[in-house]
Amino acid sequence: MPSRDMHDVEAIKKAADICGSLSKLAIAIGANYTSVFKWAHGKTVPTPLNCMRIEKATRGKVKKEEIRPNFDWKNFKLI
């Protein structure tokens, strides 16, 4: 059974390709390179807010639901 904290590393790599590199993805979403590197290598999971930022940075080519398919996006609200 998959964990709720899983994410799709291929979606992160796809976002990096769209932005030009992991470093450029990090800059585009206002994150540090180390965090983005860890997401791309399955070491840590991006927060829901960072998933939303990735979706925006890729102009919707990588959806937040693609990055974290097991996350409850319907009930997630930013305050």
C-alpha positions as CSV (number, residue, x, y, z in Angstrom):
1,M,0.0,0.0,0.0
2,P,1.5,3.4,-1.0
3,S,2.3,5.9,1.6
4,R,0.5,9.3,1.6
5,D,3.9,11.0,1.7
6,M,5.0,9.6,-1.7
7,H,5.6,11.6,-4.7
8,D,6.5,11.1,-8.4
9,V,10.2,11.9,-8.9
10,E,9.6,11.7,-12.6
11,A,7.2,14.6,-12.4
12,I,9.9,16.6,-10.6
13,K,12.4,15.7,-13.3
14,K,9.9,16.7,-16.0
15,A,9.4,20.1,-14.3
16,A,13.2,20.6,-14.1
17,D,13.4,19.8,-17.8
18,I,10.7,22.3,-18.6
19,C,12.4,25.0,-16.5
20,G,15.9,24.1,-17.8
21,S,17.5,22.4,-14.8
22,L,16.9,21.5,-11.2
23,S,18.7,24.8,-10.3
24,K,16.3,26.8,-12.5
25,L,13.3,25.0,-11.1
26,A,14.5,25.9,-7.6
27,I,14.8,29.6,-8.6
28,A,11.4,29.6,-10.4
29,I,9.6,28.4,-7.3
30,G,11.7,30.2,-4.7
31,A,13.1,27.0,-3.1
32,N,16.7,26.1,-2.5
33,Y,18.6,23.8,-4.8
34,T,19.2,21.2,-2.1
35,S,15.4,20.7,-1.5
36,V,14.7,20.3,-5.2
37,F,17.6,17.9,-5.6
38,K,16.2,15.8,-2.7
39,W,12.7,15.8,-4.3
40,A,14.1,14.7,-7.7
41,H,16.0,11.8,-6.0
42,G,13.2,10.6,-3.8
43,K,14.9,11.7,-0.5
44,T,12.1,14.1,0.6
45,V,8.6,15.1,-0.5
46,P,7.7,18.5,-1.7
47,T,5.1,20.4,0.3
48,P,1.7,20.9,-1.2
49,L,2.5,24.6,-1.6
50,N,5.7,23.7,-3.5
51,C,3.7,21.4,-5.7
52,M,1.4,24.3,-6.5
53,R,4.4,26.5,-7.3
54,I,5.8,23.8,-9.6
55,E,2.5,23.7,-11.5
56,K,2.6,27.4,-11.9
57,A,6.3,27.5,-12.9
58,T,5.6,24.9,-15.6
59,R,2.5,26.7,-16.8
60,G,0.4,23.7,-15.9
61,K,2.5,21.2,-17.9
62,V,3.2,19.4,-14.6
63,K,0.2,19.3,-12.4
64,K,0.3,19.2,-8.6
65,E,-1.8,16.0,-8.7
66,E,0.9,14.4,-10.9
67,I,3.6,15.3,-8.3
68,R,1.7,14.0,-5.3
69,P,-1.2,11.8,-6.6
70,N,-2.0,10.5,-3.1
71,F,-2.5,13.9,-1.5
72,D,-6.0,15.0,-0.7
73,W,-6.1,18.0,-3.0
74,K,-9.9,18.4,-2.8
75,N,-9.8,19.2,0.9
76,F,-6.5,21.2,0.8
77,K,-6.9,25.0,1.5
78,L,-4.3,27.7,1.8
79,I,-5.0,30.0,4.7
